[in-house]
Amino acid sequence: MKANRRNFLKRTSAGVLGIGALSFPEMSRAAMAEETMENMMAELKLGVASYTLREFTREKALDMTLRCGLNRITFKSMHLPLDSGAHTIKEAVAQCKKKGVVLYGAGVVYMKTKAEVDQAFEYAKTAELDMIVGVPSHDLLDYVEEKVKSYNIKLAIHNHGPGDKVYPSAESAYVKIKDRDKRMGLCIDIGHTQRIKRDPSQDLTQFFDRVFDIHLKDVTASEHDGQTCIIGRGVIDFPAFLKTVLKLGYQGTLALEYEAEGNDPLPGMMESIGYVKGILSTL
Protein backbone atom coordinates (compact mmCIF):
# COMPACT_ATOMS: atom_id res chain seq x y z
CA MET A 1 0.00 0.00 0.00
CA LYS A 2 2.76 2.44 1.02
CA ALA A 3 4.81 1.52 -2.06
CA ASN A 4 1.82 2.17 -4.30
CA ARG A 5 1.25 5.50 -2.60
CA ARG A 6 4.91 6.49 -3.10
CA ASN A 7 4.70 5.55 -6.79
CA PHE A 8 1.50 7.58 -7.20
CA LEU A 9 3.14 10.62 -5.56
CA LYS A 10 6.22 10.25 -7.76
CA ARG A 11 4.10 10.10 -10.91
CA THR A 12 2.00 13.08 -9.79
CA SER A 13 5.11 15.12 -8.94
CA ALA A 14 6.68 14.30 -12.29
CA GLY A 15 3.48 15.41 -14.04
CA VAL A 16 3.44 18.70 -12.17
CA LEU A 17 7.12 19.29 -12.92
CA GLY A 18 6.42 18.48 -16.59
CA ILE A 19 3.68 21.08 -16.73
CA GLY A 20 5.95 23.59 -15.10
CA ALA A 21 8.65 22.90 -17.64
CA LEU A 22 6.34 23.86 -20.52
CA SER A 23 7.47 27.28 -21.67
CA PHE A 24 5.06 30.16 -21.79
CA PRO A 25 5.93 30.97 -25.43
CA GLU A 26 4.83 27.46 -26.46
CA MET A 27 1.58 27.83 -24.55
CA SER A 28 1.04 31.25 -26.12
CA ARG A 29 1.61 29.95 -29.64
CA ALA A 30 -0.88 27.14 -29.11
CA ALA A 31 -3.45 29.56 -27.68
CA MET A 32 -2.91 31.99 -30.56
CA ALA A 33 -3.30 29.23 -33.16
CA GLU A 34 -6.55 28.11 -31.55
CA GLU A 35 -7.85 31.67 -31.42
CA THR A 36 -6.93 32.22 -35.07
CA MET A 37 -8.82 29.08 -36.13
CA GLU A 38 -11.87 30.10 -34.08
CA ASN A 39 -11.86 33.53 -35.73
CA MET A 40 -11.62 31.97 -39.19
CA MET A 41 -14.56 29.67 -38.45
CA ALA A 42 -16.60 32.57 -37.10
CA GLU A 43 -16.00 34.48 -40.35
CA LEU A 44 -16.88 31.53 -42.58
CA LYS A 45 -20.12 32.17 -44.42
CA LEU A 46 -22.63 29.42 -45.24
CA GLY A 47 -25.52 29.94 -47.62
CA VAL A 48 -27.78 28.43 -50.27
CA ALA A 49 -27.85 28.50 -54.06
CA SER A 50 -31.57 28.87 -54.69
CA TYR A 51 -31.63 26.25 -57.46
CA THR A 52 -31.83 23.90 -54.47
CA LEU A 53 -35.32 25.28 -53.84
CA ARG A 54 -36.40 25.53 -57.47
CA GLU A 55 -39.84 24.00 -56.89
CA PHE A 56 -40.83 26.63 -54.34
CA THR A 57 -41.83 30.28 -54.40
CA ARG A 58 -39.31 32.95 -53.49
CA GLU A 59 -40.89 33.51 -50.08
CA LYS A 60 -40.93 29.78 -49.32
CA ALA A 61 -37.32 29.46 -50.49
CA LEU A 62 -36.25 32.21 -48.08
CA ASP A 63 -38.17 30.61 -45.21
CA MET A 64 -36.61 27.21 -45.89
CA THR A 65 -33.15 28.76 -46.01
CA LEU A 66 -33.75 30.28 -42.58
CA ARG A 67 -35.02 26.94 -41.24
CA CYS A 68 -31.61 25.49 -42.10
CA GLY A 69 -29.99 28.15 -39.93
CA LEU A 70 -28.62 30.01 -42.96
CA ASN A 71 -29.03 33.63 -43.97
CA ARG A 72 -27.24 34.00 -47.32
CA ILE A 73 -28.58 33.17 -50.77
CA THR A 74 -28.01 33.54 -54.51
CA PHE A 75 -31.14 33.69 -56.63
CA LYS A 76 -31.64 31.54 -59.69
CA SER A 77 -34.01 33.00 -62.29
CA MET A 78 -37.07 31.08 -61.05
CA HIS A 79 -36.93 33.13 -57.85
CA LEU A 80 -36.23 36.43 -59.57
CA PRO A 81 -36.51 36.30 -63.38
CA LEU A 82 -33.70 37.95 -65.30
CA ASP A 83 -36.18 40.02 -67.31
CA SER A 84 -37.78 41.47 -64.17
CA GLY A 85 -38.38 45.21 -64.07
CA ALA A 86 -36.69 47.46 -61.54
CA HIS A 87 -39.79 47.52 -59.31
CA THR A 88 -39.97 43.72 -59.09
CA ILE A 89 -36.26 43.46 -58.37
CA LYS A 90 -36.44 46.07 -55.63
CA GLU A 91 -39.41 44.24 -54.09
CA ALA A 92 -37.42 41.00 -54.00
CA VAL A 93 -34.45 42.72 -52.37
CA ALA A 94 -36.73 44.30 -49.77
CA GLN A 95 -38.31 40.90 -49.07
CA CYS A 96 -34.87 39.41 -48.41
CA LYS A 97 -33.92 42.23 -46.08
CA LYS A 98 -37.20 41.97 -44.18
CA LYS A 99 -36.63 38.26 -43.57
CA GLY A 100 -32.98 38.78 -42.65
CA VAL A 101 -31.48 36.98 -45.64
CA VAL A 102 -28.52 38.46 -47.51
CA LEU A 103 -29.00 38.30 -51.28
CA TYR A 104 -25.37 38.38 -52.34
CA GLY A 105 -25.49 37.07 -55.90
CA ALA A 106 -27.39 35.73 -58.88
CA GLY A 107 -26.89 32.57 -60.85
CA VAL A 108 -26.13 30.45 -62.54
CA VAL A 109 -26.69 32.94 -65.39
CA TYR A 110 -25.93 31.80 -68.93
CA MET A 111 -24.55 34.45 -71.30
CA LYS A 112 -24.56 33.44 -74.96
CA THR A 113 -25.15 36.87 -76.50
CA LYS A 114 -24.17 40.45 -75.74
CA ALA A 115 -27.80 41.18 -74.95
CA GLU A 116 -27.77 38.49 -72.25
CA VAL A 117 -24.57 39.95 -70.80
CA ASP A 118 -26.16 43.42 -70.73
CA GLN A 119 -29.27 42.04 -69.06
CA ALA A 120 -27.32 40.16 -66.40
CA PHE A 121 -25.22 43.13 -65.33
CA GLU A 122 -28.13 45.56 -65.31
CA TYR A 123 -30.13 43.05 -63.24
CA ALA A 124 -27.26 42.69 -60.77
CA LYS A 125 -26.80 46.45 -60.54
CA THR A 126 -30.48 47.05 -59.82
CA ALA A 127 -30.47 44.34 -57.13
CA GLU A 128 -27.22 45.76 -55.68
CA LEU A 129 -25.53 42.38 -55.94
CA ASP A 130 -21.84 41.79 -55.29
CA MET A 131 -21.50 39.02 -57.83
CA ILE A 132 -22.92 37.15 -60.79
CA VAL A 133 -22.33 33.40 -60.93
CA GLY A 134 -22.24 32.93 -64.65
CA VAL A 135 -21.36 30.92 -67.73
CA PRO A 136 -20.34 33.35 -70.47
CA SER A 137 -19.48 32.03 -73.91
CA HIS A 138 -15.75 32.11 -74.62
CA ASP A 139 -16.15 34.63 -77.43
CA LEU A 140 -17.88 37.07 -75.05
CA LEU A 141 -15.16 37.21 -72.38
CA ASP A 142 -13.74 40.49 -73.70
CA TYR A 143 -17.19 42.06 -73.59
CA VAL A 144 -17.88 40.61 -70.12
CA GLU A 145 -14.60 42.06 -68.87
CA GLU A 146 -15.70 45.51 -70.04
CA LYS A 147 -18.93 45.11 -68.07
CA VAL A 148 -17.09 43.92 -64.95
CA LYS A 149 -14.97 47.06 -65.08
CA SER A 150 -17.80 49.50 -65.76
CA TYR A 151 -20.28 48.00 -63.26
CA ASN A 152 -17.72 46.95 -60.62
CA ILE A 153 -19.57 43.65 -60.18
CA LYS A 154 -17.65 40.39 -59.89
CA LEU A 155 -18.21 37.49 -62.25
CA ALA A 156 -17.68 33.96 -60.89
CA ILE A 157 -17.57 31.36 -63.68
CA HIS A 158 -19.24 28.10 -62.73
CA ASN A 159 -17.91 24.68 -63.82
CA HIS A 160 -20.38 21.93 -64.77
CA GLY A 161 -18.24 18.82 -64.97
CA PRO A 162 -18.17 16.04 -67.57
CA GLY A 163 -20.28 16.71 -70.60
CA ASP A 164 -19.92 20.49 -70.29
CA LYS A 165 -18.12 21.75 -73.39
CA VAL A 166 -17.75 25.33 -72.10
CA TYR A 167 -16.30 25.08 -68.57
CA PRO A 168 -16.08 21.43 -67.45
CA SER A 169 -13.56 22.22 -64.72
CA ALA A 170 -12.41 25.19 -62.67
CA GLU A 171 -9.12 25.00 -64.54
CA SER A 172 -10.86 25.39 -67.91
CA ALA A 173 -12.27 28.71 -66.70
CA TYR A 174 -9.16 29.80 -64.82
CA VAL A 175 -6.88 29.65 -67.85
CA LYS A 176 -9.22 32.03 -69.68
CA ILE A 177 -9.51 34.68 -66.92
CA LYS A 178 -6.24 34.49 -64.97
CA ASP A 179 -4.75 37.42 -66.89
CA ARG A 180 -7.95 39.44 -66.98
CA ASP A 181 -9.46 41.88 -64.49
CA LYS A 182 -9.19 40.48 -60.97
CA ARG A 183 -12.95 40.79 -60.54
CA MET A 184 -13.31 37.88 -62.96
CA GLY A 185 -13.05 34.62 -61.05
CA LEU A 186 -14.56 31.26 -60.23
CA CYS A 187 -17.50 29.61 -58.52
CA ILE A 188 -16.14 26.13 -57.90
CA ASP A 189 -18.86 23.49 -57.86
CA ILE A 190 -17.14 20.71 -55.93
CA GLY A 191 -19.69 18.07 -56.94
CA HIS A 192 -19.04 18.60 -60.65
CA THR A 193 -15.32 18.82 -59.86
CA GLN A 194 -15.45 15.37 -58.25
CA ARG A 195 -17.46 13.93 -61.15
CA ILE A 196 -14.70 14.91 -63.54
CA LYS A 197 -12.24 13.03 -61.31
CA ARG A 198 -10.50 16.11 -59.93
CA ASP A 199 -9.76 16.72 -56.27
CA PRO A 200 -11.84 19.68 -54.96
CA SER A 201 -9.20 20.50 -52.32
CA GLN A 202 -6.45 20.57 -54.93
CA ASP A 203 -8.43 22.76 -57.34
CA LEU A 204 -9.36 25.16 -54.54
CA THR A 205 -5.70 25.47 -53.60
CA GLN A 206 -4.38 25.76 -57.15
CA PHE A 207 -6.86 28.42 -58.31
CA PHE A 208 -7.53 30.08 -54.96
CA ASP A 209 -6.54 33.59 -56.05
CA ARG A 210 -9.67 33.69 -58.23
CA VAL A 211 -12.19 31.71 -56.15
CA PHE A 212 -15.15 33.98 -55.29
CA ASP A 213 -17.84 31.42 -54.50
CA ILE A 214 -18.12 27.69 -53.76
CA HIS A 215 -21.11 25.44 -54.44
CA LEU A 216 -21.24 22.68 -51.84
CA LYS A 217 -22.64 19.30 -52.79
CA ASP A 218 -21.73 15.64 -52.42
CA VAL A 219 -22.01 13.07 -55.20
CA THR A 220 -22.51 9.32 -55.32
CA ALA A 221 -19.56 8.58 -57.61
CA SER A 222 -16.52 10.18 -59.23
CA GLU A 223 -18.08 9.49 -62.60
CA HIS A 224 -20.11 11.20 -65.31
CA ASP A 225 -23.29 9.70 -63.85
CA GLY A 226 -22.54 10.57 -60.21
CA GLN A 227 -25.65 12.04 -58.61
CA THR A 228 -26.13 14.67 -55.91
CA CYS A 229 -26.65 13.15 -52.48
CA ILE A 230 -26.75 14.26 -48.86
CA ILE A 231 -23.36 15.62 -47.82
CA GLY A 232 -21.46 12.93 -45.94
CA ARG A 233 -23.09 10.05 -47.80
CA GLY A 234 -21.11 10.46 -51.02
CA VAL A 235 -17.50 10.21 -52.13
CA ILE A 236 -16.16 13.71 -51.46
CA ASP A 237 -13.70 13.98 -48.56
CA PHE A 238 -15.42 16.84 -46.76
CA PRO A 239 -13.14 16.92 -43.69
CA ALA A 240 -10.15 17.41 -46.00
CA PHE A 241 -11.96 19.97 -48.14
CA LEU A 242 -13.20 22.08 -45.23
CA LYS A 243 -9.78 21.95 -43.63
CA THR A 244 -8.39 23.36 -46.88
CA VAL A 245 -11.05 26.09 -46.89
CA LEU A 246 -10.00 27.18 -43.41
CA LYS A 247 -6.28 26.84 -44.07
CA LEU A 248 -6.49 29.11 -47.12
CA GLY A 249 -8.59 31.70 -45.29
CA TYR A 250 -11.44 31.61 -47.81
CA GLN A 251 -13.56 34.77 -47.55
CA GLY A 252 -16.46 33.90 -49.84
CA THR A 253 -19.63 31.91 -49.24
CA LEU A 254 -20.00 28.13 -49.06
CA ALA A 255 -23.36 27.83 -50.79
CA LEU A 256 -25.25 24.56 -50.53
CA GLU A 257 -26.60 23.45 -53.89
CA TYR A 258 -28.60 20.36 -53.08
CA GLU A 259 -30.09 19.09 -56.33
CA ALA A 260 -31.76 15.91 -55.04
CA GLU A 261 -35.41 15.61 -53.91
CA GLY A 262 -36.50 18.77 -55.66
CA ASN A 263 -40.01 18.53 -54.23
CA ASP A 264 -38.83 17.87 -50.66
CA PRO A 265 -35.23 19.03 -50.23
CA LEU A 266 -35.43 20.33 -46.67
CA PRO A 267 -34.49 17.11 -44.79
CA GLY A 268 -31.48 16.58 -47.05
CA MET A 269 -30.49 20.23 -46.73
CA MET A 270 -30.64 20.11 -42.96
CA GLU A 271 -28.64 16.90 -42.72
CA SER A 272 -26.06 18.27 -45.16
CA ILE A 273 -25.59 21.55 -43.33
CA GLY A 274 -25.54 19.74 -39.99
CA TYR A 275 -22.76 17.49 -41.27
CA VAL A 276 -20.73 20.46 -42.51
CA LYS A 277 -21.14 22.33 -39.22
CA GLY A 278 -20.22 19.17 -37.32
CA ILE A 279 -16.96 18.86 -39.24
CA LEU A 280 -16.16 22.53 -38.75
CA SER A 281 -16.66 22.20 -35.00
CA THR A 282 -13.97 19.48 -34.87
CA LEU A 283 -11.29 21.27 -36.90
Secondary structure, 3 states (H helix, E strand, C coil): CHHHHHHHHHHHHHHHHHHHHCCHHHHHHHHHHHHHHHHHHHHCEEEEEHHHHCCCCHHHHHHHHHHCCCCEEEECCCCCCCCCCHHHHHHHHHHHHHHCCEEEEEEEEEECCHHHHHHHHHHHHHCCCCEEEEEECHHHHHHHHHHHHHHCCEEEEECCCCCCCCCCCHHHHHHHHCCCCCCEEEEEEHHHHHHCCCCHHHHHHHCHHHEEEEEECEECCCCCCCCEECCCCCCCCHHHHHHHHHHHCCCCEEEECCCCCCCCCHHHHHHHHHHHHHHHHHC
